Amino acid sequence: MPTILVINPFPLDEEGVARRATQQNAVDLDPDTKLVFRPVKIGATSFMSPHDWLITDLAIYEAGVNAEEEGFDAVVIDTMSDSGMQALRSVLSIPVVGPGRASMLYALSLGSRFSILAQWKPAIPRYRKVIREHGFERQCASIRSFDVEPDFVNLTEGKEDRVFPKMLETAMRCVEEDAADVICLGSTTMHQAATYLAQHLPVPLINPGPFSYKLAELLLALNLRHSRAAYPQPLVRQDALMHRLVDAARTIS
């Protein structure tokens, strides 16, 4: 039975973790696949600046660094920022999936150009960073924000009447004005809007959380994982140091 660790990018309580875990209801996984949702111990309050990205990289790396020893078969990072993905790939031999790059790559298998639906304008630099790093400038039609005040734990619950139409209006501008063939949700916190948007959009919509769970399951079925040539192992692993840093930060925050 494959067991996949899903790392939530915020130090959530049980209720928050359970809310994020509802994403799995949007995808048909093998009955034998088990998802285990784990929050980080520390975290930034947002993902808006390099300061935030650094903290989140460390937090997610620390949460997943022992995943292989714990018996997990794969790791999924529950954020479009792909925070900590490259560092985890350097120390783990099991598949490590980040939904950001994966969503954009899969979008290009469904169309020629994709757009990213962002929550608000301060989030846009994060997407530009990923697009620049992976060379998607020509394939990215646009990044548009629907400008709703951020709720980084759960964006849409209880706000369907107010938020969903704004999301659809913005996504339609991506299609009609920017010539996007595919829309990528810009955050796993948007997952509750995915069905509504997919039903009303004339182009495919990628819901990054459920998509990444299925991708991890597929990689396991095909016995595929990241290339060691691209993600070399460290000469000396510093797992204990990482745990101490995070534990110390946890006592301070």
N, C-alpha and C positions, 0 to 999 in steps of 0.2 A: 504494500500500500504506500504510494508516494505521499510524503508529508512535506508541505511547502510552508516556509516561514515568510509571513508578510509583515514587514516592518513599517509601523505607522510613524510618521515623522514628528509627532508631538507627544509629550509626556501625558497621555490621556489616562483618565480613570476607567473603571470597568464599563461604565455606561458609554463613554466615548469610543472605546475599542469596539463594543458591540454595535454601535452605530456605523462605524467604518466597515465592520464585517458584513453588513447587509449588502455590500456590493457584490458578494458572491452569488446572490440570488438572481443576478442579471445574466449569468452565463451557465451553460450546461457543462459541468465538469464530470469526469469519470466518478462513479459512485465510490470508488476506492480512494480517490484523492482527498487528502485532508489538508485544510488550510488552518494555520495557527497564526493568529494576529497578535503582534507584540509591539507595544509602544516604546519609544525611546525613553531614556531616563532624564535627559535634559533636552532643551530645545530653544531655538529662537522664537520670538513671537510672530515672525512672518518670514517670507522668503524674498524680501525686496532688495537686498543689498549684498555685496560680497561678504560683509560682516556676518549676515544671517546664513549665507551659504557655508561659510567656514564652520560655524557651530553645528549646523545640520549635518554636514559631512561627517564630523567627528561623532555625533550622537548616533547616526545610523550605522556607521562603521562599528562602533562599540557594541551596538545591539545585535549585529550579525556576525561578528568575527569568529565566534565559536559555533556557528550553526552546523558546520560539518561534523564537529565532534559531538554535538548534541543529537545527531542522527537525522537531521533534516536532509532532504534530497534536493532542494532548490530554495533560493531566496528571491522574494519579490519586494521591491522598494515601493512603498505606497505613496509616491509623489512624482509628478511630472518633472521635477527638477533633477531626477536621477541622482540625488545626493548620496554620496558614499559608494556609488556603484563601482567606480573604477578601482577604488582602494579595496573593496571586498573581493572583486574579481582577482586582485593580485594575490590574495591569501587563501581563497577558497577554490576548490576544484569542482564543486557542484555549480550548476547554472545559477547565475545572478542576473535578474531581469530588472531593468529600469523602464518604466512605461513611457518616458519622454521620447527617447530615441526610437524605441520600438514602435510607438504609435505613428511617428512621422515616417519611418521606413515602410510600415505597412500601408499607410495612406498612399504612398507612391506605387504600391502594387494595385491600388484600386483606382487611381487617377494620376494625372500629371502634375497637379499643383494642389497643395493643401493650405488651409488657414487654421489658425489657432484661436479658439474662443477664450479670451482671458477675462478674469474677474474685474480688474480695475487697472488703470494705467500704470501705477507703480510696479505692477507685476511684469510688465512687458520686457524690461531689461533681462529678466531671467530667461525668457524664451529666446530672446535675441542671442543670448550667450550660447544656448544649446544649438541653435540654428547655425551660428557662426562656427562653433567647434566641429560640427559634423558636416559642414559644407552644403547646407540646404538652402542657401540664399536664393538660388534660382528657382527652386521648387516650392518655396514658401510664398504663397500668394499674398498673405497678410497676417497680421496679428491685430485683432480688434477686441476691445474691452467693452463689456456691457455696464460697467461702472455701478456696481452694488457694493455697499460697504462690506469689508471683508469679515468673514467668519471662517477661520482657517480649520476649524474642526468639522463644521457641517454647514454648507452654504445654503442649501435649498429647503431643508425640512421645515414645513409649516409656512413656506413663503411662495408656494406654487403660483398663486394668482398674481403675485407681484413680480416675481423674478423670471419665471419661465417665458412669458411673452417678451421681456426685454432681451433675454438670451436668444430667442428665435429671431427677433428683429435684427440683432447684431449679426447673427450667423447668416441671415439672408443677404445682408450687405456684403459679406464675404463672397457669397455665391454670385450675386448680381453685379456688384461693382468691381470686385477683385478677381473674378473668374476662378474661384476655388472649385475644385472637383470633389474635394473631401474636406470635412470639418473634423478637427481634433479638439475634444474638450481639454481645456488648459489645466484642469485640476481634478484629482480624484474626489474632491469634495463636491463636485458638480454631478455626481453619478445619478442622483435622483431625478435629474432633468433629462437624462439620456433618452428614455422611452418617448417622452413628449417631443423632444427635438427630432428624433429619428422619424417619427410619424409625420412631422410637418415639413421636414427639409426635402428638397428634390435631389440631394446628393447624400452619399454615405456619411455616417457619423461614427467616430471611434471613441468609445468610452474606455479610458486608459486603464482603470483598475481591473475590471473583468477581463479586458483584453490581455493584460499582463499575466493574470492567473492562467488563462488558457494557453498562452505562449509558453509559460514555464512547464505546464503539463506536456505540451507538444515536444519541447526540447528533451524532456525526460524520456518520452516515448521513442524519440529518434536517437537517443544516446548522444546528444550534441551538447556542447558547452563552449564557453568562451575560449579563445585562442591564447595559449600561454606565451606565444610570440608577441602578442599585442599587450598582454598583461603579465609581465614577468614577476616572479615571486621575489620578495625582499630577501636580502642576504641574511638579515637577522629580524625575526618578527618581534614586535614589541607589544604583544597582547596585554600583558600585565600592566604596562605603562598606560595603555589606553583605558583600561578599566579603572585604574587609580585616578586618572585625570577626570573621567566622567563622574566617578563616585565623589571626588572632592568637589567638583562643580555642583553636584547635586546637593551637597550639604550647605553650600553657600547660597544657592538660589532660593 
